[in-house]
Amino acid sequence: MTPPTIITPFNYNAGINYESWTMGRTTMSIPDDLTFITGYFSLIKTFHDMAVGTTAIEIDPTQQQVISFITANTGQPVQLIMGTNNSALAQGGYGTPWSAGLMTSSSYTDQWVDVMINAFGSTQAMLSSLACICLGNEVDANGPPSSDSNFIDYYTVWIPAAFNNLSASLNKNGLGSIPVTSIIANYPLGSPSSNLVATSVSEYIIANWSSLWNQNTPFVFFNQYTPDNGQSTDFSAVSSYFTQVQQILGSSCQVFVGETGYSSEFNTPGENNQATVISDLFSWLEAEQQADNGINTPLCVFQAFDCPAMPPGQQQFGLFLDNTTGYSVKTGISIPGWVNTPLQP
């Protein structure tokens, strides 16, 4: 599905999404979570950067715990793919008017970088541990709708401004080699006009990709789940989707996978559907490795732990359990050893 040789900034072939907010988990320790997770995955993808509910520019406390764990880790190096809050791109919604996101201000991105350097402890620590920054999550599903007067500004002005400002602020602080990209929920396989945010944002990132990022090879993250609103066990439909997106983008951009997985809420009686889908997911990646010198499309599984406070259908994506008896991998799920094996330089 990919160009002949996959170029990746990551040290591992697969990672996992980690929700640092409690999201309904009754007992939770971020350091303990990560100690267990990193026995299986050393590429961690998160969703939160800055604190919410305050006008101060300060890091989200749970993200600070994630960063502190990674920078203090003395074992195998752990890499972080850090997503920003969607408010970096657009503010509003939920009944309030839409307005430009926080990162449309270069003053804000300058301060953001200062906060992050402090969070990691130094510029060098940030360079060593932060593999990539994703502007927002599923930006084509989380901004102004097409009926809003700000819709065109969202993808033609606000997102490009945030991308440019963050890139410039990183560069000014000796962090210009850290790639900046984004995450798309539904890239259209048909007419580009059917999802203007997805196509326009992808095109902008490709056209403005820094030569310092990932050996001058652009990538964007795309998400996809199995058919029937995630209830089908047909993972081939997912891999086919990513193949088709790659064919559309051609050699201009690599398709990386930000999220895919299966919720055990949809397990049918007597069947472990989640284990089936996760097994097929890893088999797909293993087939790619055989075709490309041990490297596959970088993919982050969704997700580490169940989130009971999420809406129905999104509550039991976790690969791992955390209960009174301790941590464990869910019954039937097998995580291959290559997932946590560093790629050869």
Secondary structure, 3 states (H helix, E strand, C coil): CCCCCCCCCCCCCEEEECCCCCCCCCCCCHHHHHHHHCCCCCEEEECCCECCCCCCCCECHHHHHHHHHHHHCCCCCCEEEEECCHHHCEEEECCEEEEECHHHCHHHHHHHHHHHHHHHCCHHHHHHHEEEEEECCCCCCCCCCCCCCCHHHHHHHHHHHHHHHHHHHHHHCCCCCCCEEEEECCCCCCCHHHHHHHHHHHHHHHHCCCCCCHHHCCEEEEECCCCCCCCCCCHHHHHHHHHHHHHHHHHHCEEEEEEECCCHHHCCCCCCHHHHHHHHHHHHHHHHHHHCCCCCCCEEECCCECCCCCCCCCCCCCCEEEECCEEEECCCCCCCHHHHCCCCC
